[in-house]
Amino acid sequence: MEKYFVVKYSGPFGFIKPWTAVRDSETFSQQFLTPSIVEGIEKKLFPELLSETGIKKILRHKLNYCGLDVQQERTWAKGGFKANKEKGIYKTNLGILNRGVMIKPHLYLAFANPHDAEHAAQQTICLCRNEDLVFPDSPVEMTQEEFNAIEGFELKFTDNKNGFKVGHNRFKQAEEMYGELEVTGNPIREQ
């Protein structure tokens, strides 16, 4: 029976921007991690893997949360803030976006050995944005069946188009990424 060493990360809120939302005025958080997000988290936890391609240590993940809250975010164009006056009216390149962020997300990362889990449990990570810090609990040993029973969203990565397209992999020359979403129980927790 395969054993996992699982680190649970939690925080007050989190937002994972869907690849299809470039500058949508209203966007709800994606509810799963793509292969490039998992690889980015892994490279943050294990910087010795920066020169390697692919996911080496994180075997699986699950994500659940308490709900979504729409928050406003002020943005401006890539060139920085600009203002000008046209016909007596000041105009800027500022915009307001509505972001549906996850409230109290829990992210579970499964590792193959206790050493990697212990190392990961000594660090915070971000879901995607720098302000979305999640904090680790101590690692827990679980069977594969126990991990399967955790309520939440998990994207099963596929190499072909059997799943749906989840974006482009920044670690593999923008190669298209695909996956099949597995939902266990009710991923929206009461508390």
N, CA, C and O of each residue as an XYZ file, in Angstrom:
764
protein
N       0.845     -1.177      0.000
C       0.000      0.000      0.000
C       0.892      1.244      0.000
O       1.739      1.420      0.876
N       0.683      2.092     -0.995
C       1.512      3.286     -1.132
C       1.192      4.299     -0.039
O       0.029      4.567      0.263
N       2.255      4.855      0.546
C       2.106      5.874      1.590
C       2.461      7.239      1.011
O       3.363      7.370      0.184
N       1.729      8.247      1.467
C       2.037      9.633      1.149
C       2.418     10.341      2.440
O       1.988      9.959      3.529
N       3.227     11.373      2.297
C       3.563     12.258      3.404
C       3.002     13.615      3.003
O       3.499     14.256      2.078
N       1.966     14.042      3.708
C       1.124     15.154      3.254
C       1.322     16.376      4.138
O       1.302     16.293      5.366
N       1.515     17.521      3.472
C       1.586     18.802      4.164
C       0.348     19.594      3.773
O       0.059     19.785      2.592
N      -0.379     20.052      4.794
C      -1.563     20.879      4.568
C      -1.158     22.341      4.751
O      -0.604     22.716      5.784
N      -1.437     23.157      3.744
C      -1.190     24.593      3.786
C      -2.533     25.297      3.893
O      -3.494     24.901      3.233
N      -2.611     26.330      4.712
C      -3.854     27.093      4.819
C      -3.537     28.567      4.997
O      -2.457     28.940      5.455
N      -4.501     29.393      4.627
C      -4.342     30.834      4.737
C      -5.687     31.513      4.696
O      -6.713     30.849      4.550
N      -5.702     32.841      4.824
C      -6.983     33.561      4.869
C      -7.695     33.653      3.521
O      -8.926     33.661      3.483
N      -6.955     33.723      2.413
C      -7.595     33.836      1.102
C      -6.613     33.440      0.010
O      -5.411     33.332      0.255
N      -7.123     33.226     -1.183
C      -6.273     32.872     -2.309
C      -6.986     33.084     -3.621
O      -8.208     32.960     -3.709
N      -6.209     33.406     -4.646
C      -6.763     33.616     -5.978
C      -5.840     32.965     -7.000
O      -4.646     33.262     -7.038
N      -6.386     32.084     -7.825
C      -5.650     31.462     -8.916
C      -6.292     31.945    -10.206
O      -7.423     31.577    -10.524
N      -5.571     32.764    -10.939
C      -6.130     33.376    -12.139
C      -6.249     32.356    -13.263
O      -5.250     31.748    -13.647
N      -7.447     32.157    -13.796
C      -7.591     31.245    -14.934
C      -6.841     31.784    -16.151
O      -6.769     32.997    -16.348
N      -6.289     30.901    -16.956
C      -5.497     31.331    -18.107
C      -6.347     32.060    -19.134
O      -5.814     32.808    -19.953
N      -7.654     31.857    -19.107
C      -8.540     32.515    -20.067
C      -8.896     33.936    -19.645
O      -9.465     34.687    -20.437
N      -8.568     34.319    -18.403
C      -8.934     35.645    -17.902
C      -7.751     36.586    -18.033
O      -6.962     36.723    -17.097
N      -7.619     37.227    -19.164
C      -6.505     38.143    -19.363
C      -6.752     39.421    -18.574
O      -5.985     39.741    -17.666
N      -7.782     40.140    -18.896
C      -8.150     41.337    -18.143
C      -9.664     41.426    -18.040
O     -10.243     42.495    -18.230
N     -10.303     40.301    -17.738
C     -11.747     40.323    -17.549
C     -12.073     41.232    -16.373
O     -11.337     41.270    -15.387
N     -13.173     41.962    -16.477
C     -13.536     42.868    -15.387
C     -13.986     42.094    -14.151
O     -13.896     42.605    -13.035
N     -14.473     40.852    -14.342
C     -14.845     40.018    -13.201
C     -14.344     38.598    -13.462
O     -14.651     37.997    -14.491
N     -13.577     38.080    -12.522
C     -12.985     36.753    -12.659
C     -13.056     36.029    -11.336
O     -12.699     36.592    -10.302
N     -13.513     34.782    -11.351
C     -13.518     33.967    -10.145
C     -12.296     33.067    -10.140
O     -11.832     32.618    -11.188
N     -11.787     32.814     -8.955
C     -10.584     32.008     -8.817
C     -10.766     30.630     -9.444
O     -11.818     30.002     -9.325
N      -9.723     30.188    -10.107
C      -9.674     28.807    -10.562
C      -9.614     27.921     -9.322
O      -9.039     28.322     -8.309
N     -10.186     26.744     -9.382
C     -10.312     25.907     -8.189
C      -9.371     24.708     -8.197
O      -9.566     23.751     -7.448
N      -8.357     24.765     -9.043
C      -7.388     23.672     -9.121
C      -6.034     24.228     -9.535
O      -5.935     25.361    -10.007
N      -5.009     23.434     -9.357
C      -3.652     23.822     -9.741
C      -3.300     23.161    -11.067
O      -3.563     21.974    -11.259
N      -2.713     23.918    -11.975
C      -2.260     23.386    -13.254
C      -0.858     22.784    -13.077
O      -0.211     23.020    -12.057
N      -0.387     22.011    -14.061
C       0.969     21.459    -13.957
C       2.040     22.533    -13.749
O       2.964     22.323    -12.963
N       1.940     23.668    -14.428
C       2.975     24.693    -14.264
C       2.896     25.360    -12.890
O       3.925     25.788    -12.365
N       1.707     25.461    -12.295
C       1.598     26.016    -10.948
C       2.237     25.055     -9.945
O       2.987     25.484     -9.068
N       1.942     23.755    -10.069
C       2.545     22.769     -9.172
C       4.061     22.769     -9.328
O       4.790     22.707     -8.338
N       4.533     22.838    -10.567
C       5.982     22.864    -10.792
C       6.606     24.128    -10.209
O       7.701     24.073     -9.650
N       5.921     25.266    -10.332
C       6.431     26.511     -9.747
C       6.496     26.447     -8.232
O       7.467     26.912     -7.635
N       5.464     25.872     -7.592
C       5.474     25.696     -6.142
C       6.627     24.779     -5.740
O       7.338     25.049     -4.772
N       6.805     23.691     -6.496
C       7.887     22.751     -6.194
C       9.261     23.407     -6.310
O      10.138     23.159     -5.483
N       9.450     24.234     -7.324
C      10.738     24.912     -7.498
C      10.986     25.936     -6.389
O      12.136     26.199     -6.035
N       9.916     26.514     -5.841
C      10.071     27.426     -4.706
C      10.489     26.639     -3.470
O      11.366     27.077     -2.725
N       9.870     25.481     -3.246
C      10.178     24.660     -2.080
C      11.544     23.986     -2.186
O      12.240     23.819     -1.185
N      11.918     23.603     -3.396
C      13.162     22.866     -3.637
C      13.963     23.579     -4.730
O      13.951     23.137     -5.879
N      14.657     24.671     -4.399
C      15.354     25.454     -5.426
C      16.442     24.670     -6.170
O      16.887     25.093     -7.237
N      16.865     23.552     -5.623
C      17.849     22.733     -6.334
C      17.265     22.141     -7.617
O      18.009     21.637     -8.458
N      15.937     22.199     -7.775
C      15.281     21.684     -8.977
C      15.085     22.752    -10.056
O      14.486     22.476    -11.096
N      15.577     23.952     -9.820
C      15.363     25.048    -10.776
C      15.880     24.733    -12.176
O      15.297     25.185    -13.162
N      16.948     23.979    -12.279
C      17.521     23.687    -13.596
C      16.870     22.470    -14.264
O      17.213     22.130    -15.396
N      15.942     21.819    -13.576
C      15.286     20.637    -14.130
C      13.877     20.985    -14.613
O      13.264     21.942    -14.141
N      13.383     20.200    -15.552
C      12.034     20.389    -16.071
C      11.147     19.257    -15.582
O      11.565     18.100    -15.547
N       9.932     19.594    -15.210
C       8.973     18.591    -14.767
C       8.797     18.584    -13.263
O       9.597     19.154    -12.522
N       7.734     17.927    -12.828
C       7.413     17.815    -11.412
C       8.101     16.560    -10.880
O       7.849     15.459    -11.369
N       8.953     16.721     -9.897
C       9.777     15.614     -9.392
C       9.349     15.110     -8.019
O       9.466     13.914     -7.750
N       8.854     15.990     -7.138
C       8.639     15.616     -5.740
C       7.184     15.664     -5.283
O       6.790     14.880     -4.419
N       6.385     16.558     -5.836
C       4.972     16.643     -5.440
C       4.200     15.593     -6.237
O       4.089     15.684     -7.460
N       3.671     14.601     -5.530
C       2.967     13.504     -6.195
C       1.531     13.858     -6.548
O       1.046     13.532     -7.631
N       0.851     14.535     -5.612
C      -0.558     14.884     -5.809
C      -0.875     16.144     -5.021
O      -0.081     16.600     -4.198
N      -2.053     16.699     -5.290
C      -2.518     17.868     -4.538
C      -4.042     17.830     -4.457
O      -4.706     17.210     -5.287
N      -4.579     18.500     -3.451
C      -6.027     18.706     -3.321
C      -6.231     20.114     -2.800
O      -5.426     20.617     -2.016
N      -7.313     20.752     -3.237
C      -7.610     22.118     -2.832
C      -9.087     22.212     -2.453
O      -9.959     21.771     -3.201
N      -9.357     22.797     -1.274
C     -10.733     23.110     -0.895
C     -10.736     24.470     -0.206
O      -9.675     25.009      0.107
N     -11.918     25.024      0.032
C     -12.021     26.373      0.599
C     -13.404     26.572      1.188
O     -14.272     25.711      1.042
N     -13.618     27.713      1.862
C     -14.893     27.977      2.548
C     -15.894     28.768      1.721
O     -17.057     28.863      2.113
N     -15.500     29.323      0.625
C     -16.407     30.102     -0.204
C     -15.619     31.081     -1.050
O     -14.389     31.114     -1.007
N     -16.342     31.878     -1.820
C     -15.720     32.901     -2.656
C     -16.206     34.271     -2.221
O     -17.371     34.439     -1.864
N     -15.323     35.239     -2.252
C     -15.667     36.613     -1.921
C     -15.165     37.508     -3.040
O     -13.994     37.437     -3.416
N     -16.036     38.348     -3.574
C     -15.633     39.244     -4.658
C     -14.966     40.471     -4.048
O     -15.566     41.195     -3.253
N     -13.721     40.688     -4.435
C     -12.943     41.834     -3.974
C     -12.521     42.656     -5.182
O     -12.364     42.139     -6.288
N     -12.341     43.942     -4.943
C     -11.916     44.807     -6.034
C     -10.407     44.979     -6.006
O      -9.784     45.058     -4.947
N      -9.840     45.035     -7.205
C      -8.401     45.197     -7.354
C      -8.150     46.319     -8.353
O      -8.729     46.328     -9.440
N      -7.293     47.259     -7.991
C      -6.974     48.361     -8.893
C      -5.801     47.943     -9.772
O      -4.806     47.412     -9.278
N      -5.917     48.180    -11.059
C      -4.865     47.810    -12.002
C      -4.547     48.998    -12.904
O      -5.298     49.971    -12.980
N      -3.420     48.886    -13.576
C      -3.084     49.849    -14.627
C      -2.291     49.138    -15.695
O      -1.807     48.025    -15.487
N      -2.157     49.780    -16.835
C      -1.493     49.171    -17.979
C      -0.024     48.910    -17.670
O       0.545     49.492    -16.747
N       0.577     48.024    -18.459
C       1.948     47.570    -18.250
C       2.958     48.713    -18.166
O       3.945     48.603    -17.440
N       2.734     49.789    -18.883
C       3.683     50.901    -18.916
C       3.696     51.755    -17.655
O       4.485     52.696    -17.570
N       2.854     51.461    -16.681
C       2.788     52.255    -15.465
C       1.654     53.257    -15.516
O       0.941     53.356    -16.515
N       1.494     53.992    -14.445
C       0.399     54.951    -14.319
C       0.597     56.131    -15.275
O       1.692     56.680    -15.395
N      -0.487     56.500    -15.946
C      -0.467     57.669    -16.834
C      -1.779     58.426    -16.655
O      -2.837     57.828    -16.456
N      -1.690     59.742    -16.727
C      -2.885     60.581    -16.653
C      -2.752     61.702    -17.679
O      -1.662     62.223    -17.913
N      -3.866     62.056    -18.278
C      -3.869     63.204    -19.189
C      -5.227     63.892    -19.111
O      -6.194     63.341    -18.584
N      -5.274     65.079    -19.634
C      -6.506     65.870    -19.588
C      -7.004     66.051    -21.013
O      -6.298     66.578    -21.873
N      -8.237     65.601    -21.248
C      -8.857     65.757    -22.558
C     -10.179     66.484    -22.395
O     -11.064     66.017    -21.678
N     -10.317     67.611    -23.051
C     -11.551     68.402    -23.001
C     -11.965     68.696    -21.569
O     -13.144     68.629    -21.224
N     -10.977     69.024    -20.738
C     -11.250     69.401    -19.361
C     -11.501     68.240    -18.413
O     -11.821     68.449    -17.243
N     -11.356     67.004    -18.916
C     -11.589     65.829    -18.066
C     -10.285     65.043    -17.941
O      -9.627     64.721    -18.931
N      -9.935     64.745    -16.686
C      -8.741     63.924    -16.468
C      -9.061     62.461    -16.747
O     -10.084     61.943    -16.301
N      -8.178     61.804    -17.488
C      -8.312     60.372    -17.796
C      -7.033     59.672    -17.375
O      -5.934     60.209    -17.517
N      -7.195     58.469    -16.858
C      -6.041     57.662    -16.459
C      -6.153     56.282    -17.106
O      -7.177     55.928    -17.689
N      -5.094     55.534    -16.986
C      -5.127     54.155    -17.461
C      -5.369     53.178    -16.301
O      -5.000     52.007    -16.383
N      -5.988     53.668    -15.225
C      -6.338     52.816    -14.096
C      -7.639     52.077    -14.391
O      -8.494     52.570    -15.126
N      -7.773     50.908    -13.817
C      -9.003     50.146    -13.955
C      -9.313     49.432    -12.654
O      -8.429     49.230    -11.821
N     -10.549     49.058    -12.484
C     -10.979     48.299    -11.310
C     -11.470     46.946    -11.793
O     -12.344     46.869    -12.657
N     -10.905     45.874    -11.233
C     -11.315     44.517    -11.568
C     -11.944     43.866    -10.341
O     -11.523     44.125     -9.214
N     -12.925     43.041    -10.554
C     -13.535     42.267     -9.471
C     -12.951     40.855     -9.500
O     -13.010     40.165    -10.518
N     -12.391     40.441     -8.374
C     -11.780     39.126     -8.255
C     -12.574     38.294     -7.247
O     -12.743     38.708     -6.100
N     -13.053     37.146     -7.661
C     -13.706     36.217     -6.739
C     -12.633     35.356     -6.101
O     -12.192     34.374     -6.699
N     -12.206     35.705     -4.901
C     -11.102     35.006     -4.238
C     -11.637     33.914     -3.318
O     -12.737     34.026     -2.775
N     -10.845     32.855     -3.151
C     -11.203     31.763     -2.243
C     -10.983     32.220     -0.808
O      -9.965     32.837     -0.495
N     -11.929     31.919      0.052
C     -11.817     32.223      1.474
C     -11.317     30.978      2.197
O     -11.851     29.884      2.016
N     -10.290     31.159      3.016
C      -9.682     30.088      3.826
C      -9.354     28.834      3.016
O      -9.837     27.751      3.344
N      -8.542     28.963      1.966
C      -8.187     27.765      1.195
C      -7.296     26.819      1.992
O      -6.477     27.248      2.804
N      -7.473     25.524      1.741
C      -6.585     24.484      2.247
C      -5.994     23.782      1.030
O      -6.727     23.293      0.171
N      -4.685     23.736      0.962
C      -3.992     23.029     -0.109
C      -3.218     21.882      0.515
O      -2.420     22.092      1.428
N      -3.448     20.679      0.033
C      -2.749     19.492      0.513
C      -1.758     19.061     -0.553
O      -2.146     18.824     -1.697
N      -0.480     18.955     -0.197
C       0.550     18.473     -1.115
C       1.062     17.134     -0.606
O       1.435     17.008      0.560
N       1.078     16.134     -1.482
C       1.527     14.790     -1.116
C       2.939     14.550     -1.656
O       3.228     14.822     -2.821
N       3.808     14.037     -0.784
C       5.195     13.720     -1.132
C       5.439     12.229     -0.915
O       4.693     11.570     -0.190
N       6.483     11.706     -1.544
C       6.790     10.276     -1.452
C       7.556      9.910     -0.194
O       7.514      8.757      0.236
N       8.261     10.870      0.409
C       9.074     10.531      1.581
C       8.960     11.617      2.655
O       8.636     12.766      2.356
N       9.231     11.239      3.902
C       9.071     12.203      5.000
C      10.075     13.353      4.948
O       9.779     14.450      5.421
N      11.252     13.119      4.382
C      12.266     14.188      4.302
C      11.759     15.355      3.447
O      11.873     16.512      3.852
N      11.202     15.059      2.272
C      10.677     16.123      1.402
C       9.502     16.841      2.062
O       9.381     18.062      1.961
N       8.636     16.083      2.737
C       7.487     16.693      3.417
C       7.949     17.602      4.553
O       7.420     18.702      4.717
N       8.916     17.160      5.331
C       9.454     17.989      6.425
C      10.071     19.268      5.882
O       9.874     20.347      6.440
N      10.820     19.141      4.789
C      11.447     20.315      4.165
C      10.373     21.303      3.684
O      10.495     22.512      3.887
N       9.329     20.775      3.051
C       8.243     21.628      2.553
C       7.483     22.284      3.697
O       7.024     23.418      3.565
N       7.345     21.579      4.822
C       6.572     22.085      5.959
C       7.286     23.192      6.722
O       6.731     23.735      7.678
N       8.487     23.531      6.323
C       9.221     24.618      6.968
C       9.119     25.920      6.171
O       9.787     26.902      6.498
N       8.286     25.930      5.128
C       8.217     27.089      4.243
C       6.762     27.450      3.925
O       5.882     26.591      3.880
N       6.544     28.733      3.710
C       5.253     29.177      3.198
C       5.293     29.105      1.676
O       6.368     29.075      1.077
N       4.128     29.079      1.062
C       4.052     29.145     -0.396
C       2.941     30.115     -0.780
O       2.148     30.529      0.065
N       2.892     30.468     -2.046
C       1.822     31.294     -2.600
C       1.023     30.435     -3.571
O       1.594     29.629     -4.305
N      -0.284     30.605     -3.575
C      -1.086     29.893     -4.565
C      -0.762     30.420     -5.960
O      -0.520     29.627     -6.870
N      -0.752     31.701     -6.145
C      -0.320     32.310     -7.409
C       0.198     33.717     -7.172
O       1.306     34.048     -7.594
N      -0.590     34.551     -6.503
C      -0.162     35.928     -6.264
C       0.664     35.984     -4.984
O       0.446     35.181     -4.076
N       1.598     36.910     -4.898
C       2.461     37.024     -3.726
C       1.678     37.273     -2.441
O       2.132     36.892     -1.362
N       0.526     37.897     -2.538
C      -0.240     38.187     -1.325
C      -1.072     36.989     -0.860
O      -1.712     37.064      0.189
N      -1.078     35.897     -1.609
C      -1.860     34.713     -1.259
C      -1.028     33.690     -0.495
O      -0.971     32.524     -0.885
N      -0.388     34.111      0.583
C       0.440     33.197      1.362
C      -0.407     32.153      2.063
O      -1.453     32.463      2.632
N       0.056     30.912      2.016
C      -0.534     29.837      2.794
C       0.568     29.234      3.662
O       1.725     29.138      3.252
N       0.181     28.833      4.865
C       1.142     28.418      5.884
C       1.009     26.923      6.171
O      -0.104     26.395      6.184
N       2.135     26.230      6.400
C       2.110     24.774      6.540
C       1.780     24.292      7.941
O       2.059     24.965      8.933
N       1.182     23.116      7.999
C       1.056     22.335      9.224
C       2.151     21.272      9.187
O       2.847     21.129      8.181
N       2.301     20.539     10.263
C       3.262     19.436     10.291
C       2.814     18.339      9.330
O       1.616     18.119      9.155
N       3.768     17.652      8.707
C       3.405     16.568      7.782
C       2.662     15.437      8.475
O       2.885     15.148      9.651
N       1.783     14.810      7.724
C       0.999     13.683      8.209
C       1.179     12.526      7.227
O       1.122     12.719      6.013
N       1.392     11.341      7.754
C       1.492     10.154      6.895
C       0.087      9.652      6.588
O      -0.744      9.515      7.485
N      -0.170      9.379      5.306
C      -1.494      8.912      4.876
C      -1.340      7.793      3.866
O      -0.346      7.711      3.145
N      -2.345      6.937      3.830
C      -2.413      5.969      2.737
C      -2.987      6.684      1.519
O      -3.519      7.789      1.624
N      -2.872      6.046      0.381
C      -3.449      6.616     -0.831
C      -4.967      6.752     -0.684
O      -5.553      7.721     -1.166
N      -5.594      5.794     -0.026
C      -7.048      5.836      0.171
C      -7.435      7.006      1.071
O      -8.446      7.662      0.820
N      -6.653      7.278      2.111
C      -6.936      8.414      2.998
C      -6.802      9.736      2.247
O      -7.611     10.645      2.432
N      -5.778      9.840      1.399
C      -5.617     11.060      0.602
C      -6.781     11.200     -0.380
O      -7.312     12.295     -0.570
N      -7.168     10.100     -0.995
C      -8.299     10.127     -1.939
C      -9.573     10.630     -1.274
O     -10.419     11.236     -1.933
N      -9.717     10.384      0.034
C     -10.941     10.754      0.758
C     -10.988     12.227      1.146
O     -12.047     12.713      1.544
N      -9.876     12.955      1.043
C      -9.891     14.394      1.361
C     -10.830     15.089      0.381
O     -10.701     14.932     -0.833
N     -11.769     15.851      0.913
C     -12.698     16.561      0.043
C     -11.974     17.713     -0.643
O     -11.254     18.476      0.002
N     -12.165     17.834     -1.940
C     -11.514     18.926     -2.652
C     -11.421     18.682     -4.140
O     -11.900     17.679     -4.670
N     -10.779     19.647     -4.800
C     -10.537     19.595     -6.239
C      -9.112     19.114     -6.486
O      -8.178     19.549     -5.812
N      -8.950     18.215     -7.455
C      -7.618     17.793     -7.879
C      -7.634     17.649     -9.389
O      -8.480     16.953     -9.950
N      -6.697     18.309    -10.036
C      -6.567     18.160    -11.482
C      -5.602     17.020    -11.749
O      -4.441     17.072    -11.343
N      -6.078     15.997    -12.428
C      -5.225     14.880    -12.853
C      -4.610     15.291    -14.190
O      -5.320     15.448    -15.184
N      -3.305     15.460    -14.209
C      -2.621     15.938    -15.410
C      -2.623     14.858    -16.494
O      -2.373     13.684    -16.221
N      -2.908     15.274    -17.715
C      -2.877     14.354    -18.858
C      -1.944     14.919    -19.913
O      -1.800     16.134    -20.042
N      -1.312     14.030    -20.665
C      -0.392     14.451    -21.727
C      -1.112     14.644    -23.059
O      -0.527     15.154    -24.015
N      -2.352     14.247    -23.120
C      -3.072     14.337    -24.386
C      -4.326     15.171    -24.202
O      -4.546     15.765    -23.147
N      -5.122     15.204    -25.215
C      -6.312     16.041    -25.183
C      -7.539     15.299    -24.648
O      -8.670     15.653    -24.983
N      -7.322     14.268    -23.816
C      -8.465     13.565    -23.215
C      -9.188     14.457    -22.220
O     -10.403     14.347    -22.051
N      -8.445     15.341    -21.560
C      -9.043     16.264    -20.601
C      -9.381     17.578    -21.283
O      -9.541     17.641    -22.502
N      -9.488     18.627    -20.478
C      -9.741     19.950    -21.041
C      -8.467     20.785    -20.917
O      -7.610     20.516    -20.076
N      -8.364     21.781    -21.756
C      -7.171     22.629    -21.784
C      -7.165     23.531    -20.552
O      -8.165     24.181    -20.247
N      -6.022     23.570    -19.840
C      -5.919     24.365    -18.624
C      -4.879     25.476    -18.745
O      -4.583     26.153    -17.761
N      -4.326     25.669    -19.930
C      -3.372     26.758    -20.128
C      -2.145     26.325    -20.886
O      -2.130     25.290    -21.551
N      -1.096     27.154    -20.771
C       0.172     26.915    -21.445
C       1.272     26.847    -20.394
O       1.324     27.684    -19.493
N       2.147     25.859    -20.504
C       3.175     25.609    -19.500
C       4.380     26.521    -19.708
O       5.081     26.415    -20.714
N       4.615     27.410    -18.756
C       5.732     28.359    -18.868
C       7.076     27.674    -18.734
O       8.100     28.260    -19.088
N       7.101     26.438    -18.229
C       8.355     25.706    -18.074
C       8.683     24.846    -19.290
O       9.777     24.290    -19.371
N       7.746     24.729    -20.243
C       7.946     23.873    -21.424
C       7.569     24.622    -22.701
O       6.692     24.176    -23.441
N       8.204     25.724    -22.960
C       8.014     26.502    -24.181
C       6.539     26.725    -24.525
O       6.128     26.577    -25.676
N       5.756     27.080    -23.511
C       4.327     27.386    -23.656
C       3.522     26.228    -24.239
O       2.517     26.447    -24.916
N       3.958     25.007    -23.980
C       3.231     23.813    -24.412
C       1.843     23.793    -23.767
O       1.691     24.156    -22.601
N       0.836     23.370    -24.531
C      -0.521     23.311    -23.997
C      -0.598     22.276    -22.879
O       0.021     21.216    -22.960
N      -1.368     22.595    -21.828
C      -1.547     21.691    -20.696
C      -3.000     21.223    -20.671
O      -3.919     21.986    -20.966
N      -3.187     19.955    -20.312
C      -4.524     19.365    -20.242
C      -4.677     18.613    -18.931
O      -3.692     18.183    -18.330
N      -5.916     18.458    -18.494
C      -6.156     17.704    -17.279
C      -7.608     17.303    -17.161
O      -8.477     17.807    -17.873
N      -7.851     16.378    -16.239
C      -9.202     15.941    -15.908
C      -9.444     16.325    -14.452
O      -8.664     15.961    -13.572
N     -10.515     17.053    -14.201
C     -10.806     17.534    -12.857
C     -11.529     16.454    -12.064
O     -12.568     15.943    -12.480
N     -10.955     16.122    -10.916
C     -11.579     15.157    -10.013
C     -12.078     15.920     -8.790
O     -11.316     16.634     -8.137
N     -13.354     15.762     -8.491
C     -13.968     16.430     -7.347
C     -14.356     15.356     -6.342
O     -15.101     14.430     -6.661
N     -13.838     15.491     -5.121
C     -14.148     14.534     -4.064
C     -15.017     15.210     -3.014
O     -14.653     16.257     -2.478
N     -16.167     14.609     -2.721
C     -17.052     15.152     -1.686
C     -17.495     16.563     -2.004
O     -17.757     16.899     -3.159
N     -17.578     17.394     -0.961
C     -17.949     18.789     -1.113
C     -16.703     19.647     -0.865
O     -16.298     19.813      0.285
N     -16.094     20.190     -1.914
C     -14.861     20.971     -1.759
C     -15.078     22.341     -1.107
O     -14.112     23.044     -0.811
N     -16.346     22.725     -0.882
C     -16.640     23.991     -0.232
C     -16.926     23.674      1.237
O     -18.011     23.202      1.577
N     -15.941     23.938      2.105
C     -16.054     23.592      3.520
C     -16.982     24.542      4.260
O     -17.212     25.670      3.824
N     -17.514     24.072      5.391
C     -18.307     24.923      6.283
C     -17.414     25.856      7.080
O     -17.777     27.007      7.323
N     -16.250     25.372      7.488
C     -15.311     26.200      8.272
C     -13.890     25.773      8.053
O     -12.974     26.357      8.631
